[in-house]
Amino acid sequence: METIILRPIGFCAGVRSALSRAARAAGEHERTYMLFAPVHNEAVTKGLTDAGLKLLEGGNPLDLIAEAKGGYLLFGAHGHPACYEEKARQEGIEYADLTCPYVKSILDSLKEETREHDVIYLGEQGHQECVAALSISKRIFLFKEGTTNKLPITDLTPIFRCQTTMSLEEIAAAFEEIAGAFPGAINRARPCPATAARQALAGRIPPGAGSAVVLGSKTSRNTLSLYEAIRKKNPGLFVVRALDAGELRLSGDLLRGKAPCYLLSGASSADSSIEEAYEYLSSL
């Protein structure tokens, strides 16, 4: 089956840097730990754990950090509350911060903005980037659809920010509601360039396309944003989301004959997964 790769595809710069540093740390230290998964991709994470990286997850973050005592601790690409680093210092744990530079710039901006403004933040509750943002100040309020006019905000010019992996449609819809409740609201919500560039690819799939495949984990917010953008801009197109070629094979019979097939990915899919998916699709 004719398969066309749409680029950019695969790791964004922030993910590539974080994974490279994590792999290097795992090779340099006897015991290397990471608090939560480095990126939202099970296959990529497994590659690092097979190389010796030990994941700390499934409990209270501060308790998990203490488990790294005597080892080297990594904080992943999504950002984290400042109290995590404070806990590591208290425990005498050497650590490194692998937060994506773009995410870090947003978190730093929030620190400055909350000196004078309230902030309404669009994010996925529980996502590490969202947790990091909300931890900065009590003046940051999580956006929940239909409840903006009930937020305890007295600032007439609140700032609107968002998690960097949200879709453009979600951001626009949220700000429409926010502006209705706070006409003076300042819109500074933007997805990261890598997320925006991938979502823009949805508009490059021509009307005659037979199908599209989006590679990425179901836990990846930027992959979901891309998948939703494709479905919205290409109504009627057969679209499949899969982690890798192995998972893609479950939809093989449905994809067969739906050519040309356009192959895309979120920002946390490895080159090897993309190559294997391309070879499989081409064989149909």
Secondary structure, DSSP 4 states (H G I P E B T S, - for coil): --EEE-SS-S--HHHHHHHHHHHHHHHHSSSEEEES-SSS-HHHHHHHHHTTEEEE-SS-HHHHHHTTTTSEEEE-TT---HHHHHHHHHTT-EEEE---HHHHHHHHHHHHHTTT--EEEE--TT-HHHHHHHTS-TTEEE--TT-GGGS----SSPEEEE-TT--HHHHHHHHHHHHHH-TT-EE-----HHHHHHHHGGGGS-TT--EEEEES-TT-HHHHHHHHHHHHHSTT-EEEEESSHHHHGGGHHHHTT--SEEEEE-TT--HHHHHHHHHHHHH-
